[in-house]
Amino acid sequence: MKISELLDINRIDALIEAAPESVEMTVEEVAAKAEAAWVKARDRRHLQVLGMATGWPAKYLAAVKVAPYGAPWLAALEVAADRVRRKGIVVLYGKRGNGKTRMAAELCLLGESSCYRTAMRFFLEVRATFRKDSVRSEMDIIEDLVRPSLLVLDEMQERGDTPFEHRLLTHVIDARYAAERPTVLIANLTKAELTDSLGPSIVDRARENGKSIEFDWESYRNPNTQP
């Protein structure tokens, strides 16, 4: 049929009558269509919860689209997810490269919003408010961290061990605790180092309504290595 014939107004009724009442789809086609819709919705959720405005590095948007692996890692995820649902504090610690931040990104998808900061960036943002020309206050920075469904503070071992930082960090965690919002802390430290780094106030909060999980398996960065 020529295009000119398809556009002929006199043929529209005939074309409608000739069209089938419904298009039959196979079970496989229905399943494929449903899966495509689910993937699209999941991708939108990833962008909403882990998008750049949240502070999450872009690489984790791609990482969470790949199914996690490894029995110890998946078992730890279940433990951490349970504590997040209880609005507690989750401390992920251990050697580098075995999926701590990747797990935190997965945990963020349990809520409606998230915020990711390295400890160093958090304290630098606070210090930036001390400038005379700053348009933001220290309280603005703290509220940014208290507001989201889940806060992730990464690289805790990189912060300075000062009374100022201890007080500030404790204030943020206490504010989230009072608001019944869970927090994830990540540190590349041993168990012995962890207590000294976090300080007694945060350790007490974590013991009250939290869970510490040691990542002691092999590297999670190599897809051929099962943790």
N, C-alpha and C positions, 0 to 999 in steps of 0.2 A: 504494500500500500504506500502511495506517495504521501509525503509530508503535507502537500496541499490538500489532499483528500482528508487527512486527519484533522486539519484545521477548518474544514468545510462545516459551517454551522448546521447545515441541513443533515449532516451525517451523525451528529452527536447522539441523538436518540437511538439510532440504530446501533451505534457502538456500545451504548449502555446496555441495551437489550441483549447484545451478543456476549457481553462480559459474564464470566461465571459468577454465581452468587457468593461463593466462598472459595478460598484457596486451601486445599488440603495440605497439611504439613505432616511429615513423618515424625515419629517420636524423637529421632536423632536431631531433626531440624528444630523441633521445639526445645530440646535440651540445649542445643547450641545457642539458640536465641536467648534463652534464660541465662545461660552462662555469660554471654556477652553483656547482657544488661547488668549482671552482678559485678563483672569486672569493671564496667564503667562507673557503677555506684561506688565500688571499693576505691577506685582511683580518685574519685571526687572526695571521698572521706580522707584518704591519705593527704591530699592537698589541704583540706580543711584543718586537720589535726597536726600535721607535720610540715605545713607550708613554710616558706622562707620567713614570713612575718613572725613565726614562733621562735625563731632563732636556731631551728634545726639545720644542720648542714645538708646541702642538697643530696649528697650521696645516700642518705638514709631513706629518702623518698623512693629511691630505686631498690634499696636493700630490703625494705619490708614487703616488696612485691614478690620476693622469692621466698618460698616456704622454708622455714628454719629446719635444722636437722640436728641429729645427735640426741640420744636418750638422756644423758645427764643435763644437757642444755634445756631440753623440753621439760624435763621434770622440774628444773629450777624455775622455768617460766611459770609453771602452774603454781608453785609456792609463792612466787612474787606477785602473780596476778591475784591470788587470794588475799594477800596483804593489802594490795592496792584497793581492792573492792571493800576492804574493811577500813579504808581511809587512814592507813598507817604509814610508817616510814620503811622504805626498803633500801638497804645498803648493799650494793654490789661491789665486791672487792676481789682482788687477786692480781695475777700477772697480766701483762698487756696482751691484747690481740685475741682474747677468747670470747668475745661477744657480749660484753657488758653493756656498751652503748646500744648495740643492736637490740638487746633485750629491752632496754628502756624505751626505745622507739616502738617496739611491739606493745609494751604496756600502755603507752600513750593512746593507742587505738581503742582502749577500753573506755575512754572518757570522751567528752565533747570538745576539749581544748587542751593544749599543752604549752609549756614554755621550756626551752632548752638554753642553758647557760653553762659555760665552764666557770669554775670558781673564780679564776683570774679575771674573766670578762666582767663578772658580776661586781667584783670589788673595784675594778677600773671604772665601771659605769657610775658607781657610787662616788668615787673620788672626783669624777668629772663634774659632778654637781657642785663641788666646792669652788669652782671658778666663778668669778664675779659675773661673767657674761652667760652663765648657764641658765637655760630656760626651764630646766627640770630640777626638782628637789630630790633629796635622798628618799623621801617618802614616795615619790612617783616611781622610783626604781623598785622599791620594796613592793608597792602595790602591783606592779607588773608581774612580780613573781608570786604573789599571794593569790591573784585572781584566777589563773587557769585551773582546769580540772586536775592536771598533774604537772608538777614541776620536776625537772631533771637538772641536777647540779653535777656536772661531770668534772673529772680531773681534780678531785679534791686535794690530791697530793701536791698540786702545783701552787697552792695558796700560801701566803705568809702566815707563820704561826705567831700572830700578834693578838693582844687583847681586843683591839678594835675589830678585827675580822671575826674573832670568836663571838663577840657580842652581836655583831650584825647577822652572822649566820644563824645564831641561836634565835634571834628575834624573828627572822623569816620563817624558820621551822616552827616556832611557837605560834606565830600568826596563822600559818596553814593548819596546824594542829587544832587551834581554836575554831577555825572555819570548817573543820572536818574535810580537809583536802589532802590527799596523799602526796608524798614527796619521795623521789628516788635520788639517792646519793651514790656516786660512782668514784671509786678510788683504786689506783694501781698500787696497792699496799698489801702487806701481809696482815694477818689478824693482829699480831702484836703491835704493829705500827698504826693500825686503824684507830685504836682507842686513844692513843696519844694525839693523833691528828684531829679527830672530831671533837675531843674535849668532853668533860664529864656531863655537861648539860644535855648535849645532843645524844650521847650514849644512853643516858637515862631515858630520854624520850623514845629512842629506838627500842630499848628493852621493854618499855611500857606497852607500846602498840606498834611494834615493828618486827623486821626480820632481816638478819644479815645472811648473805649468801656468798660463799667463797667460790670463785671460778678457778678451779685447779686442774682443768683438763687441758688438752693440747689446743693449739691455735685454732680460732674460729675463722680466720681470714682465708685459709686454704680450703676451697670447696671439696677437695679430695681427702681432707682430714676430718674424721668423725670425732667430735669432742667427747 
